[in-house]
Amino acid sequence: MNTRLLRPARQGLQSLPPLSLYVHLPWCMRKCPYCDFNSHELRSGMLDVDTERHYLEALRADLEAALPLVWGRSVQTVFIGGGTPSLFSPDGIDALLSMLRTLLRQAPQAEVTMEANPGTFEAARFKAYAQAGVTRLSVGVQSFDDAMLTAIGRVHDSAQARAALQVAATSFETFNIDLMYALPGQSLAMLESDLRAALEFAPPHLSVYHLTLEPNTLFAKYPPQVPDDDSAAAMQERIEELTALAGFEHYEVSAYARAGHRARHNLNYWEFGDYLGIGAGSHSKLSFHDRILRQARYRHPQRYIERALGAGAVEDERQLHAADLPFEFMLNALRLIDGVPTGLYAERTGDSLMSISRRLADAASRGLLDPDPLRIRPSALGLRFLNDLQTIFLEETP
Ligand code: SF4
């Protein structure tokens, strides 16, 4: 028998964290060779009306079954991610958001983000998404260089990206541009040109991700020639310089925002808040006064639809054990450039800060954490070697 399962989860939470809702829409026109998300290529390239309708029915059943877990709580942010959510029709997104408003209590001024690809539809759709209640559009541009877009297998080109951003900038309360760097054959000058092109649209938020070759992707099987570590580090430095000059705060490893435009949904993840995930392959983390629960839903869209409309969409459910809490918390919180207030650890985990004091001291003595008694904050070195820093909290207390 596993004795870890017999130990109490933790001391208990005094109050529950903010709650977010994640909705996964799992289809894409084409699978990108670097993508390890739960995304499924549409053979026809388009989402047919019946599939869209069945999936929306499944989401409703999934949410109805999950409601007792979040009873009485308000949702602070909604994130519709994928896959490519913009493959769903404006009527479909309107029906989805109406269903969420009917079944869940949403906080006034709730942030409602939707991911969109610039290659999948015309500008008219953006406006309709905004009218349906999307407040924040996150546009997956990745690069403004057509050769780079081809190299990473994207279906859109830079002209489509520019046209899409012009509409995004005028249709939503706020918007984000996703870029990637360290792309196959990319030089520092090319990265700089991409960044300058993005900044011309005055985005309130920028996410700039390092291309990584994830297992189980086409790029892992047939690795392209990508910039070496030193070149990638120089690119990261340039991104930080140019975004700072343009008035952005670098607040998370890959995220840059103008004042008042930090991504509230993602911040809730990084601050170890709660989220209910509905849709194929989505994950939930839900707190109760005596435990924290993690759930995962069936990944394949068809299987998910059948299960959500039948015996239930949850494939895996487990309670977080006290021994898991330090790593789970730090995996998120240490991504934040300013870290988190020290008290947040106990507030969100129900565990005492004393229980990790030796590991905090160890990280500080190695120069990976700033020695600030009021915050748990990675140092510049800690951000550079984030995996090493996070791993300190993976170790079992002797
Ligand atoms: S569009 Fe996004 S989710 Fe879809 S395959 Fe490409 S990277 Fe993955």
Residues whose N, C-alpha, C, O or C-beta is under 5 A from the ligand:
A	BS01	SF4	C28 R30 K31 C32 C35 F37 S39 G82 G83 T84
